Amino acid sequence: MVCIFLFAALEIYGEYKDNDTLIISFKPLVLPFIVLFYIFGAHPNIDWLIVAALLFGWAGDIFLMLKDEKWFLYGMVAFLLNQIFFIISFFISISDISDFNIWGLFLLGPVILIILFTVPRFINKTGDLKIPVLVYMGAILLMHIATVLRLAEFAGLEFIFIYVGSMIFIISDVYLALNKWDEAAKQKRIINMITYFLAQFYIALGAVFTSLV
């Protein structure tokens, strides 16, 4: 766990200092260590869908480090698969959806507000990527909905960490989009990376707690 936060901190410091050497050196290391953290924490009840999701997130990290626009699209595809594997894992973990309390839908409120107040700022500036962006947005929203529906099965830390992680993931993607298509700013990039690393870690941590239930 120490390595996760150390490498993440060094990458974020690289963002702050515009130091490509730090970014290239440490960004690709964070997700593999989160994968190892999950595998060792969840053993022997490892959910390989979670592992696959995290590995596609790692692939997305690498693609987004490259500057050419085509790599950004590949990165989006990798993160789309990241979300799809999370979605499948979360839905499979629910044994009886009828146990879901309808009041739990209020947990979707924060994300709905985030989307309503931020997406209009950049969506019409995405050009040829508008459809892929909308598809990805739909996937990450469905992922968040799946985390809320897990309330039918889980109510402790195994629910809280994954729910919070998915919400932070959306915040991270919003800052990524705002930085790319609205107004680029170092602070947006830093917030994007802080929330992104926390999101992947919280989801992995929640998955570890889920394996113990």
C-alpha positions in Angstrom: 0.0 0.0 0.0 2.9 2.3 0.8 4.2 2.0 -2.8 0.8 2.9 -4.2 0.7 6.2 -2.4 4.4 6.9 -2.9 4.2 6.4 -6.7 1.0 8.3 -6.9 2.4 11.2 -4.9 5.5 11.3 -7.1 3.4 11.3 -10.3 1.2 14.1 -9.0 4.3 16.1 -8.0 5.5 15.6 -11.6 2.2 17.1 -12.8 2.7 20.0 -10.5 6.2 20.6 -11.7 5.5 19.8 -15.4 8.2 17.1 -15.0 7.6 14.5 -17.8 10.3 12.3 -16.4 8.5 11.8 -13.0 5.2 11.3 -14.8 6.5 8.7 -17.2 8.5 7.0 -14.5 5.7 6.6 -11.9 2.3 6.8 -13.5 2.6 3.4 -15.1 3.5 1.8 -11.7 0.4 2.9 -9.6 -2.2 0.6 -11.1 -0.1 -2.6 -11.1 0.5 -2.1 -7.4 -3.2 -1.6 -6.9 -3.8 -4.9 -8.7 -1.3 -6.6 -6.4 -2.9 -5.0 -3.4 -6.2 -6.4 -4.4 -5.0 -9.8 -5.3 -3.1 -10.3 -2.0 -6.0 -8.7 0.0 -8.8 -10.7 -1.6 -6.9 -14.1 -1.9 -8.3 -16.7 -2.2 -11.6 -15.1 -3.2 -10.2 -13.1 -6.1 -12.7 -11.6 -8.5 -10.8 -11.7 -11.8 -13.3 -9.2 -13.3 -11.9 -6.6 -10.9 -8.4 -7.6 -11.9 -9.3 -7.2 -15.6 -10.9 -3.8 -14.9 -7.8 -2.5 -13.1 -5.5 -3.8 -15.9 -7.5 -2.0 -18.6 -7.3 1.1 -16.4 -3.5 0.6 -16.4 -3.6 0.3 -20.2 -5.6 3.5 -20.4 -3.1 5.3 -18.2 -0.3 4.4 -20.7 -2.3 5.4 -23.7 -3.2 8.8 -22.2 0.5 9.5 -21.5 1.1 9.6 -25.2 0.5 12.9 -26.9 -1.0 11.9 -30.3 -4.8 12.3 -30.5 -5.3 8.7 -31.7 -3.8 7.4 -28.5 -6.4 9.4 -26.5 -9.1 7.4 -28.4 -7.4 4.1 -27.5 -7.2 5.3 -23.9 -10.9 5.9 -24.0 -11.5 2.4 -25.3 -9.3 1.0 -22.5 -11.2 2.9 -19.8 -14.5 1.9 -21.4 -13.4 -1.8 -20.9 -12.3 -0.8 -17.4 -15.9 0.4 -16.7 -17.5 -2.6 -18.4 -15.6 -5.1 -16.3 -16.5 -3.2 -13.1 -20.2 -3.1 -14.2 -20.3 -6.9 -14.8 -18.5 -7.6 -11.5 -20.9 -5.3 -9.5 -24.0 -6.7 -11.0 -22.9 -10.3 -10.6 -22.3 -9.6 -6.9 -26.0 -8.9 -6.4 -27.8 -12.1 -5.6 -31.3 -10.6 -5.1 -32.0 -7.2 -6.5 -35.5 -7.2 -4.8 -33.7 -6.5 -1.5 -32.8 -3.1 -2.8 -34.4 -0.2 -0.9 -35.8 2.3 -3.4 -34.6 5.1 -1.1 -31.1 4.2 -2.1 -31.7 5.9 -5.4 -31.1 9.2 -3.7 -27.4 8.2 -3.6 -27.4 8.9 -7.3 -28.1 12.6 -6.5 -24.5 13.9 -6.2 -23.4 12.4 -9.5 -26.5 13.6 -11.4 -25.8 17.2 -10.2 -22.1 16.9 -11.2 -23.1 15.8 -14.7 -25.8 18.5 -15.1 -23.4 21.3 -14.1 -20.3 20.2 -15.9 -21.0 18.2 -19.0 -22.6 21.1 -20.9 -19.3 23.0 -20.5 -17.4 20.6 -22.8 -19.6 18.2 -24.6 -20.1 20.4 -27.7 -16.3 21.0 -27.9 -15.4 17.3 -28.3 -15.7 17.3 -32.1 -15.3 13.9 -33.7 -15.0 12.3 -30.3 -18.5 13.4 -29.2 -20.0 9.9 -29.7 -17.2 8.0 -28.0 -17.3 10.5 -25.1 -21.1 10.0 -24.7 -20.7 6.2 -24.9 -18.0 6.3 -22.2 -20.1 8.7 -20.1 -23.0 6.3 -20.3 -20.8 3.4 -19.2 -19.3 5.2 -16.2 -22.8 6.3 -15.2 -24.0 2.7 -15.4 -21.0 1.6 -13.3 -22.0 4.1 -10.7 -25.7 2.9 -10.8 -24.4 -0.6 -10.3 -22.5 0.5 -7.2 -25.7 2.0 -5.8 -27.7 -1.2 -6.6 -25.1 -3.2 -4.6 -26.9 -1.8 -1.5 -29.3 -4.7 -2.1 -26.5 -7.1 -1.1 -24.0 -5.0 1.0 -24.2 -2.3 3.6 -20.8 -2.0 5.2 -17.3 -0.9 4.0 -17.6 -3.2 1.0 -20.4 -0.9 -0.2 -19.1 2.4 1.0 -15.6 2.2 -0.5 -16.9 1.1 -4.0 -19.7 3.7 -4.0 -17.3 6.5 -3.0 -14.7 5.3 -5.5 -17.1 5.3 -8.4 -18.3 8.8 -7.5 -14.7 10.0 -7.3 -14.0 8.3 -10.7 -16.7 10.4 -12.3 -15.3 13.6 -10.8 -11.9 12.6 -12.1 -13.2 12.1 -15.6 -15.1 15.4 -15.5 -11.8 17.2 -14.6 -10.0 15.3 -17.4 -12.7 16.5 -19.9 -12.7 20.1 -18.6 -8.9 20.2 -18.9 -8.9 18.9 -22.4 -12.0 20.6 -23.9 -13.0 23.6 -21.7 -9.9 25.4 -20.4 -6.6 23.6 -19.7 -5.1 24.3 -16.3 -2.5 22.6 -14.2 -4.8 22.5 -11.1 -7.5 20.6 -13.1 -4.9 18.0 -14.2 -3.7 17.6 -10.6 -7.2 17.2 -9.3 -7.9 14.7 -12.1 -5.0 12.5 -11.1 -5.6 12.7 -7.4 -9.2 11.7 -7.8 -8.3 9.0 -10.4 -5.8 7.2 -8.2 -8.1 7.5 -5.2 -11.0 6.1 -7.2 -9.2 3.0 -8.4 -7.8 2.4 -5.0 -11.1 2.8 -3.2 -12.8 0.4 -5.6 -10.0 -2.1 -5.1 -10.3 -1.7 -1.3 -14.0 -2.1 -1.4 -13.5 -5.3 -3.5 -11.1 -6.6 -0.9 -13.8 -6.1 1.8 -16.4 -7.7 -0.5 -14.2 -10.8 -0.7 -14.3 -11.1 3.1 -18.1 -11.1 3.3 
